[in-house]
Amino acid sequence: MTHNRDFAMKVLLLQDVEKLGLEGEVVTVKDGYGRNYLIPKGLAIEATPSVLKDLEERRRQQARKLARQREEAQRMAEELAKTEVVIRAKVGEENRIFGTVTSTQVADYLAQKGFKIDRRRIEMPEDIRMLGVYTARVKLHPEVVAQIKIRVEPETAES
């Protein structure tokens, strides 16, 4: 049996491989490189029809999962748009509040209303240091950003 030195094989990369491709890509490599280096090191597996079929199914499931997450984020954005965050603060001269309203305070208020949102996803417009109404952005998903209204009111004796 003669061996063709340039015999090529298709492999599915299990990890990013510099100068070759990214995880999840199917690439063509020389037979020796695939069998003697990529596969033994766990960097790739041979791209057989069953492996490619499994990959396609995983990608379809992932796409469905991402679509569901986007829909959930869209629904939450619609609910947040109807929600007004009310923060009560001690007030000094000229309607200035002591301290600033923080994303943590906003996240805590939203949590009380049933929205579980990480404070790092809340983008405050500026430092809120006065009474008034402000708009903040909440990044719910890479493609979905919600607007929320923040009303800063003076603290009263009963609050």
C-alpha positions in Angstrom: 0.0 0.0 0.0 1.4 3.3 -1.0 0.9 6.3 1.2 -0.1 9.6 -0.3 1.8 12.2 1.7 -0.7 14.9 0.9 -3.8 12.9 2.0 -6.1 15.3 3.7 -8.7 14.8 6.4 -11.5 16.9 7.8 -11.5 17.5 11.6 -13.8 19.3 14.0 -11.9 21.6 16.3 -12.6 21.1 20.0 -10.6 24.1 20.9 -9.3 27.2 19.2 -6.1 26.3 17.3 -3.8 29.2 16.4 -3.4 29.7 12.6 -6.0 26.9 11.9 -9.4 27.8 13.3 -11.8 28.3 16.1 -13.6 25.8 18.3 -16.5 24.3 16.5 -15.1 24.8 13.0 -14.6 22.0 10.6 -11.2 22.3 8.8 -9.2 20.3 6.4 -5.7 19.3 7.5 -3.0 16.9 6.4 -3.7 13.4 7.6 -0.5 13.2 9.7 -1.1 16.5 11.4 -4.7 15.4 12.3 -3.9 11.9 13.4 -0.5 12.5 15.1 -1.1 15.9 16.7 -4.6 17.4 16.8 -6.5 14.2 17.7 -4.1 12.8 20.4 -3.8 16.2 22.0 -7.6 16.5 22.3 -7.7 19.6 20.0 -9.9 18.0 17.4 -11.9 14.9 16.4 -12.3 13.4 12.9 -15.2 15.0 11.2 -17.2 11.8 10.4 -20.8 12.0 9.1 -22.2 11.2 12.5 -20.0 13.8 14.2 -21.1 16.4 11.7 -24.8 15.4 12.2 -24.4 15.7 16.0 -22.7 19.1 15.6 -25.6 20.3 13.4 -28.1 19.2 16.0 -26.2 20.9 18.8 -26.1 24.2 16.7 -29.9 23.9 16.1 -30.5 23.4 19.8 -28.2 26.3 20.6 -30.0 28.6 18.1 -33.4 27.7 19.7 -32.1 28.4 23.2 -30.7 31.8 22.1 -34.0 32.6 20.4 -35.9 31.7 23.6 -33.5 33.8 25.7 -34.0 36.8 23.3 -37.8 36.4 23.5 -37.6 36.3 27.3 -35.4 39.4 27.4 -37.9 41.2 25.0 -40.8 40.3 27.3 -38.9 41.6 30.4 -37.9 44.8 28.5 -41.6 45.4 27.8 -42.4 44.9 31.5 -39.5 47.1 32.6 -40.7 49.9 30.3 -44.0 50.0 32.3 -42.1 50.1 35.7 -41.0 53.2 37.4 -38.2 52.9 40.0 -38.9 55.2 42.9 -35.9 56.0 45.1 -36.4 58.0 48.2 -33.4 60.1 49.4 -32.5 62.6 52.0 -32.6 66.1 50.5 -30.4 69.1 51.2 -30.3 72.5 49.6 -31.5 73.1 46.1 -33.1 69.7 45.8 -29.7 68.0 46.0 -29.7 64.6 47.6 -27.1 63.4 50.0 -24.9 60.9 48.0 -25.9 59.6 44.6 -28.5 57.0 43.4 -26.6 53.9 42.5 -27.3 51.0 40.2 -27.3 48.7 43.3 -30.3 50.7 44.7 -32.1 50.4 41.3 -31.4 46.7 41.2 -32.6 46.2 44.8 -35.9 48.1 43.9 -36.4 46.0 40.8 -35.7 42.8 42.8 -38.6 43.8 45.2 -40.8 44.1 42.1 -39.8 40.6 40.9 -37.1 41.5 38.4 -33.9 39.7 39.0 -31.3 42.0 37.3 -27.6 42.2 38.0 -26.6 45.8 38.9 -23.8 45.7 36.3 -26.4 45.4 33.6 -27.9 48.8 34.6 -26.3 51.8 32.8 -27.1 54.9 34.8 -27.3 58.1 32.6 -25.1 60.1 34.8 -24.5 60.5 38.5 -28.0 61.1 39.9 -27.5 63.8 42.6 -30.8 65.7 42.5 -34.5 65.1 42.8 -36.2 64.4 39.4 -37.0 61.8 36.8 -34.1 60.0 34.9 -33.9 57.3 32.3 -31.5 54.4 32.6 -30.7 51.5 30.3 -30.7 47.9 31.2 -28.8 45.4 29.0 -30.9 42.3 29.2 -29.4 40.5 26.2 -26.8 41.4 23.5 -29.7 42.4 21.3 -32.2 43.7 23.8 -31.8 46.9 25.9 -34.7 48.1 28.1 -35.3 51.7 29.2 -36.4 52.3 32.8 -37.6 55.4 34.5 -36.1 56.4 37.8 -37.9 58.9 40.0 -35.9 60.3 42.8 -38.2 61.7 45.6 -37.5 63.3 48.9 -37.6 61.1 51.9 -40.6 61.9 54.1 -41.2 61.2 57.7 -43.2 58.1 57.1 -40.9 56.5 54.5 
